[in-house]
Amino acid sequence: MTKNDALARLLTSMADDALIQGHRNSEWTGLGPIMEEDIAFSSMAQDKIGHAWALYRILQEDLGGQDPDTFAFLRNEKDYRSCHFVELPNGEYDFSLMRHFLFDHAETIRYQQLRNSSFAPLRPLAEKLKGEIKYHTLHANAWITQLCRAGEESYARMQTALNICFPLALGIFEPDNEAGEILTAEGIYPGEAILKEQWLDRVYNLCAAAGLNLPAEDAVTPVYGGRKGYHTEYLQPLLEEMGAVFRMDPQATW
Amino acid sequence: MNIKESDIYKALELVMDPEIPVLSVIDLGMITGVSLEEEGVHVKMIPTFSACPAVDYIKQNIRTALEKELDTKVTVEIDREATWNSNRMSAGAHEKLKKFGIAPPQLQQGEERAEIELHTACPHCNSDNTYLRSPFGSTLCRAIHYCRNCGYVFEHFKPLG
């Protein structure tokens, strides 16, 4: 495997996560529990899909990849590298909110590290995206804290959502040993294991402040497979819906 | 016509942001460089937010306005090296935003800041007895606040580091 192959795997995983999470966020449009939440999830959808597009563009311009729209919408399911966590349906608001909290802190840690990447095209993008995601985590932290203080039922639902989300969230950091070794040796980024440690530190402190118990890592089985092309039953229908308009006429201009 | 760099900047002041029509692309600090080439004028720009849906529209507006003002061929390119932050906005832009009813972004000094959650000055009554209602608003660059003093809900151009 070449350095560029390893880079392409990393960027595709990051972009696919952002694209699918963005699509899931967009499904809250019109359905949020209050109007501000409708707007928040819709705005975060727009951000995430923009972030995915920026990463697909680097794949195209610097690593010889396809046109971003074609790559985003016309691949086969097994060629996506999204983690199972982002593929799952929105469920109820507690699950969506907890997923948003855990996922956006993971992205923050990742982009913080990528600001120092030896791969130059990632540096300015990581700087930019980290600044934008700050508002996503601000939003998530505020709601997690408030709902944990909003009475017994509300607190219990947050803790249950955390228990369900945690093994899935570990799947964001699914190891890819072959590519990982190259990327670490080349100074692209420190690798998934280190990102995961930093993420655990960060979310542990935030959870503790909200009175939530973060499950122990060794007490759960991480949900892996997405980075190898094995997906949940929910991805294919999502891809069909997401790409339906694009596939009607891939050559159309807007 | 002999075009000078200052002519290009002057013409760019006529290109307004489609979402905040009182601010030009110069006010917003979106222009990172202009140059005079043999075949015409070349402009480099950066979007405020990376997922800003108005970028293509703004590029087109820059081309149209400059071609009209300067009577030459104009190319516009997204600058991949530079990134936008809210400190790039001019002092004049802060005043214009306030008059338009949007609280301007606080100057960013360091990394993270939680201050925006409280004390963003209300553009209507200037009170800082306000709180953040939602970090997301009608466009990606705006947040929604509530003023306890005058009772208005107002928008805020988010500071971005």
Interface residues (C-beta under 8 A of the other chain):
Chain A: E36 I39 A40 S42 S43 M44 Q46 D47 K48 I49 G50 H51 W53 A54 P121 P124 L125 E127 K128 L129 G131 E132 K134 Y135 L138 H139 A142
Chain B: F49 S50 A51 C52 P53 R80 E81 A82 T83 W84 N85 E112 A114 E117 R133 S134 P135 F136 G137 S138 L140 A143 I144 K158 L160 G161
